[in-house]
Amino acid sequence: MHDPDFRLRRPSYNTRSVLNPIRPSSYSRRVYYNSNNTNTAPTSRTFSSEPSLKSLSNSSERSHTLLSQTVSTEASRQANQTNHLVHSKLQVVLIGMALFVFGLGLLVNFETLQTNHNAKAQISALANHSGSSDVPSQQKLTTNAIKNYQVAPNLPKYLIISKLSIYARILQVGVTNTGALGTPPDIYDTAWYTGSATPGEPASDGAVLIDGHVHGPTLPGVFMNIKSLVPGDSIQIVKGDNQTYTYTVNKVMTVPVNQVNMKQLLTSYQPSSQGLNLITCGGPFDKRTWQYTKRVEVFTSLSQSI
């Protein structure tokens, strides 16, 4: 049975707590004992239903710190992955560039060897054509060397083919020790065979025969394009006395080297008119024999002299 002096007072809610459906933030329960009871002194205890602001602040700071550490760790991990990926891609690019440079070097070396091989082949062919081991010079002639060139009055001096932009000196050649037709010492001059007729002679005395190089070791020669001449085109010869002779193309033909007819080349194409005939190398180059397989021949007849 309880002591009659014991009293329990229930907590009172203030107006704000009553209006708020949530339990009041704090309340006090006070217990009072009879003053006559000497064993127990009156005490007062206060209970709080919410954590203190300081505790919340500390907890929030710890959460923020943990979140920051987590974000920093994730960012560092992603940065490491990105750097590794970039490094890998860079290695692939560098390896690809190295392979490209290596392949390009091989291609350049191959083309250089091929060019040298073809140049040697052309040199050999030119030597075989002339019957001499001499290789024609590619040294460009000066304007004065062409302008001041002189020959005897009755000999051919200049060859002019306007269609092909040819204005070349005419040198003199004979036959080599092997019986081959001589050729000019360079790729820019032409050469008159001294065993043929001179310009202006009767047709019965034969034709004027002039040859020239189609190509040098690396550059085209004076007769590179005579194969493009057609019947009706004009060719002129200027003699040492500056008299000009105009010839009209009658025929252009390409024949195998073993079918060249020197007698035909030394004969006028038309019996009634003196002829001028040209010859040069042509056709494909045969690497087995190191020679051009054909010859280009142009036959013309005298049409005018001034």
C-alpha positions in Angstrom: 0.0 0.0 0.0 1.3 3.4 -1.0 2.2 6.1 1.5 -0.7 8.5 1.7 1.7 11.5 1.5 3.1 10.3 -1.8 1.9 12.4 -4.6 2.6 12.0 -8.3 2.1 15.0 -10.5 1.8 14.3 -14.2 3.6 16.6 -16.6 1.7 19.6 -17.9 1.7 20.4 -21.6 2.1 24.0 -22.6 -0.1 25.6 -25.2 2.4 25.1 -28.1 2.7 21.4 -27.2 -0.9 20.8 -27.1 -1.4 22.4 -30.5 1.4 20.4 -32.0 0.5 16.8 -32.7 4.1 15.7 -32.1 5.1 14.8 -28.6 6.6 17.8 -26.8 10.3 18.1 -27.1 10.9 17.8 -23.4 9.0 17.3 -20.3 9.8 17.0 -16.6 8.6 14.5 -14.2 9.0 15.5 -10.6 8.6 13.1 -7.7 8.1 14.5 -4.2 8.4 12.5 -1.0 7.1 13.2 2.4 9.4 15.5 4.2 9.1 13.3 7.2 10.9 10.6 5.4 14.5 11.1 6.3 15.8 8.3 4.2 15.1 9.9 0.9 15.5 13.5 0.0 13.3 15.1 -2.6 14.8 14.8 -6.0 14.1 16.3 -9.4 15.0 14.5 -12.7 14.7 15.9 -16.2 14.5 13.6 -19.3 15.0 14.9 -22.9 13.4 13.2 -25.9 15.9 14.8 -28.5 19.7 14.7 -28.8 21.5 17.9 -28.1 22.5 20.4 -30.8 26.1 19.8 -30.2 25.7 16.1 -30.8 23.8 16.7 -34.0 26.5 19.1 -35.1 29.3 16.6 -34.4 27.4 13.8 -36.2 26.8 16.1 -39.2 30.5 17.0 -39.4 31.5 13.3 -39.2 29.1 12.5 -42.0 30.3 15.4 -44.1 33.9 14.3 -43.6 33.2 10.7 -44.5 31.3 11.8 -47.6 34.2 14.1 -48.7 36.6 11.2 -48.2 34.5 8.9 -50.3 34.1 11.5 -53.1 37.8 12.2 -53.0 38.6 8.5 -53.2 36.2 7.9 -56.1 37.6 10.9 -58.0 41.1 9.7 -57.5 40.2 6.3 -58.8 38.5 7.7 -61.8 41.5 10.0 -62.5 43.8 7.0 -62.3 41.6 5.1 -64.7 41.6 8.1 -67.1 45.3 8.5 -67.0 45.8 4.8 -67.6 43.5 4.9 -70.6 45.2 8.0 -72.0 48.6 6.4 -71.5 47.4 3.3 -73.3 46.0 5.2 -76.2 49.2 7.3 -76.5 51.2 4.1 -76.6 49.0 2.7 -79.4 49.3 6.0 -81.4 53.1 6.1 -81.0 53.4 2.4 -82.1 51.2 3.2 -85.1 53.3 6.2 -86.0 56.5 4.2 -85.7 55.2 1.4 -88.0 54.0 4.0 -90.5 57.4 5.7 -90.6 59.1 2.3 -90.9 56.8 1.3 -93.8 57.3 4.7 -95.5 61.1 4.3 -95.3 60.9 0.9 -96.9 58.7 2.3 -99.7 61.1 5.2 -100.4 64.1 2.8 -100.4 62.3 0.5 -102.9 61.3 3.4 -105.2 64.9 4.7 -105.0 66.3 1.3 -106.0 63.7 1.0 -108.8 64.6 4.5 -110.1 68.3 3.7 -110.1 67.7 0.4 -111.8 65.7 2.1 -114.6 68.3 4.8 -115.0 71.0 2.2 -115.4 68.9 0.4 -117.9 68.4 3.6 -120.0 72.1 4.4 -119.8 72.9 1.0 -121.1 70.3 1.3 -123.9 71.7 4.7 -125.0 75.2 3.3 -125.1 74.0 0.3 -127.2 72.1 2.6 -129.6 75.2 4.8 -130.2 77.6 1.9 -130.3 79.6 3.7 -127.7 79.9 3.4 -123.9 79.5 7.2 -123.7 76.4 8.4 -121.8 74.8 11.6 -123.2 75.1 14.6 -121.1 72.1 16.3 -119.5 73.8 19.6 -119.0 71.5 22.3 -120.2 72.9 24.4 -123.1 73.2 28.1 -122.6 71.4 30.6 -124.9 74.7 31.9 -126.2 75.9 28.3 -127.0 72.9 27.9 -129.2 72.9 31.4 -130.7 76.6 31.5 -131.5 76.8 28.0 -133.1 78.4 28.1 -136.5 78.9 25.5 -139.3 79.9 25.6 -142.9 77.5 27.5 -145.2 76.2 24.3 -146.9 75.7 22.2 -143.8 72.6 22.0 -141.6 72.8 24.2 -138.6 69.4 24.3 -136.7 66.4 21.9 -136.6 63.1 23.6 -135.9 59.8 21.7 -135.1 57.4 24.4 -134.0 54.7 21.9 -133.0 57.0 20.3 -130.5 58.8 23.5 -129.4 62.1 22.2 -130.7 64.9 24.6 -131.7 68.0 22.5 -131.6 71.5 22.6 -133.0 72.5 20.1 -135.6 75.9 18.5 -134.9 77.7 16.2 -137.3 78.2 12.4 -136.6 79.5 9.5 -138.6 79.5 5.8 -137.7 81.1 4.2 -134.7 83.8 1.5 -134.7 81.1 -1.1 -134.6 79.3 0.4 -137.6 76.5 1.9 -135.6 75.0 5.3 -136.3 76.6 8.0 -134.2 74.5 10.1 -131.8 74.8 13.6 -130.2 76.9 13.8 -127.0 74.0 15.4 -125.1 70.2 15.0 -125.0 69.5 18.6 -126.3 71.3 18.6 -129.6 70.5 16.6 -132.8 73.0 15.2 -135.2 73.3 15.0 -139.0 74.7 11.8 -140.4 77.6 13.0 -142.6 77.1 10.1 -145.0 73.6 11.5 -146.0 72.6 14.3 -148.3 72.7 18.0 -147.3 69.6 20.2 -147.5 68.8 21.5 -150.9 70.4 18.7 -153.0 68.4 16.9 -155.7 66.1 14.1 -154.5 68.3 11.7 -156.5 71.2 12.4 -154.1 69.2 10.9 -151.2 67.7 12.2 -148.0 69.0 14.2 -145.1 69.2 11.9 -142.1 69.1 13.4 -138.6 69.0 11.5 -135.2 68.6 12.5 -131.6 68.1 11.0 -128.1 64.7 10.1 -126.9 65.8 10.2 -123.3 68.8 10.7 -121.1 69.6 8.9 -117.8 66.9 10.8 -116.0 65.6 13.5 -118.4 63.7 13.5 -121.7 65.7 14.0 -124.9 65.1 16.3 -127.9 63.2 13.6 -129.8 61.0 12.5 -127.0 57.8 13.4 -128.8 58.5 13.0 -132.5 56.3 10.0 -132.5 53.3 12.4 -132.1 54.0 14.0 -135.5 51.4 13.4 -138.2 51.3 13.8 -142.0 51.1 17.5 -142.9 53.2 18.8 -140.0 56.2 21.0 -140.8 59.9 20.6 -140.0 62.5 23.3 -140.9 66.3 23.2 -141.4 68.4 26.3 -141.3 71.8 25.9 -143.0 75.0 27.6 -142.2 74.3 30.4 -144.7 70.9 31.0 -142.9 68.9 29.6 -145.8 65.8 27.9 -144.5 64.3 24.7 -145.9 60.8 23.5 -145.0 59.8 19.9 -145.1 56.3 18.3 -144.8 55.8 15.1 -142.8 54.7 12.2 -145.1 54.8 9.3 -142.7 55.6 8.3 -139.1 56.2 4.7 -138.2 57.6 2.6 -135.3 59.5 -0.5 -136.2 61.3 -3.2 -134.3 65.0 -2.5 -133.8 66.0 -5.5 -136.0 63.8 -4.2 -138.9 65.4 -0.8 -139.3 66.2 -0.2 -142.9 69.1 2.2 -143.3 68.8 2.2 -147.0 65.2 3.4 -146.7 66.3 6.1 -144.2 68.9 7.4 -146.7 66.4 7.6 -149.5 63.9 10.4 -150.2 60.3 9.4 -149.5 59.1 11.1 -152.7 61.4 10.6 -155.8 60.6 14.1 -157.0 61.5 15.9 -153.8 64.4 15.7 -151.5 63.6 14.0 -148.2 64.5 14.7 -144.6 64.2 11.7 -142.3 64.5 11.5 -138.5 65.2 8.5 -136.3 65.3 7.9 -132.5 64.7 5.1 -130.0 61.2 4.1 -129.1 58.9 1.3 -127.9 59.1 -0.4 -124.5 62.4 -0.9 -122.7 63.5 -4.6 -122.6 65.3 -5.2 -119.3 66.6 -8.6 -120.6 68.6 -7.0 -123.5 68.9 -3.6 -121.8 67.7 -1.9 -125.0 64.7 -0.1 -126.4 62.9 -2.6 -128.5 61.8 -0.3 -131.4 62.8 2.8 -133.4 60.7 5.8 -134.4 61.1 7.0 -137.9 59.8 10.1 -139.5 59.8 10.6 -143.3 59.3 14.1 -144.8 59.6 15.8 -148.2 60.9 19.2 -149.1 58.0 21.7 -149.7 59.7 25.1 -149.6 63.1 26.8 -149.4 63.7 30.4 -148.6 
